[in-house]
Amino acid sequence: MALPSSSFIALCSGEHPASVGAASPRSRAAANRRVWSFISDVQVVRGLLEVYGVTVTDTATGELSFDTSNVEKAHFAEIDAHAGSSRIPILFCGPLLHRLGEARIPDLGGCRIGDRPIDFHLDALRAMGAIVEKSYEGIYITAPNGLHGADITLPYPSVGATEQVLLSAVRAKGTTELTNAAIEPEIMDLIAILQKMGAIISVEPNRVILIEGVDRLEGYKHRALFDRNEVASWAAAALVTEGDIFVQGARQSELMTFLNVFRKVGGAFDVEDDGIRFYHPGGELKPVTIETDVHPGFMTDWQQPLIVALTQARGVSIVHETVYEDRFGFTDALNEMGANIVVHKNGLPDHPRRVARRDFEQAAVITGPTPLHAANVHVPDLRGGFSYLIAALRAEGKSTISNVGIISRGYEHFIEKLEVLGADFVFEA
């Protein structure tokens, strides 16, 4: 599904840019902003399901119902038309193999933040009995004898690969033992869904998950977990703009690592029953050293928006990126806006560490505070794009940010939310 190519123009000017929060003046937004009403990745999934014959119905605002009674094989061209811009289709493999005996996966898209190979996914499927064939079109997977349980050890606790094993092993014959699994809250939420459907899954100590295959899964009702990445992004926005933002639905227990860093930087937050309030309490922001890691570590998706805040901290901050090998490309535009960020493409090997060093990791050294000024920038990826928005709201002058359609992959109603928060901008479709 192609994303619209649109522009976002931030209109902040003067020595003290407007803060983002409940007390800020109302913003200006184009009347056609409702094009951003849905997370586009959800639309990609919906389109794929419909290609396979699933009936998807909007039963209420923010609620979808699925009828899978007429699932059928789909043509490769139809699959590619819906999934060419997303990495989501790889997670369809297990369910499709169980239901149709085959899975066709096009060349995968998604944010360009590193290689992110799917070898972990394919190796796990092979271990369970799948046959994988690659061609210029993509990947064709079959399971002539069905999928069976297996002992699988992931080289790295990948969230996507863990999801792959769960979705594939839940109806495989026998028991699957997954070692070095991801244990993110989103993984636990998926396990909860599968258990509602009739799965038997045990989460053992030391990143081990046991899945006992079952013959049948039933329908379910479930409320999706809140998005930790969106919460952290709005928290960073409050810090950068010296604003005050309440994020409804955010929960402390899944954000404790982020909240610790947010407080160390100089931010403040109030945990309430129905969400968390994030705000800048005044005074100077402080430098920090961050090492991204899998849960319960500091998520890689949190570091990009927070780096914008660190450009305003007094001193030198260091961010060690250990998850993806090319996630600092977005800092070039921040430097154009006045930031002082130096990326070490081979990391800082002599720097004291808590997280084990990975061969491909990089490090960003941010020196601040530096005033930010307006620039014309192009969004490279999802989190980098949101980072540009909040940097532009902090900067003096009028910034133009193009290709903001990427941001809709992970932020629902983000234009409307910025308007309600008082951001000063114009959106041009």
Helices and strands as residue ranges (DSSP letters): E 7-10, G 33-36, H 40-51, E 55-60, E 63-67, H 76-83, G 88-92, H 93-100, E 102-106, H 119-127, E 131-134, E 138-142, E 151-153, H 159-169, E 175-179, H 185-197, E 200-204, E 208-212, H 228-240, E 244-248, H 256-265, E 268-272, E 275-279, E 289-291, H 300-310, E 315-321, H 331-336, E 340-344, E 362-368, E 376-378, H 382-394, E 399-402, G 404-409, H 414-420, E 425-428
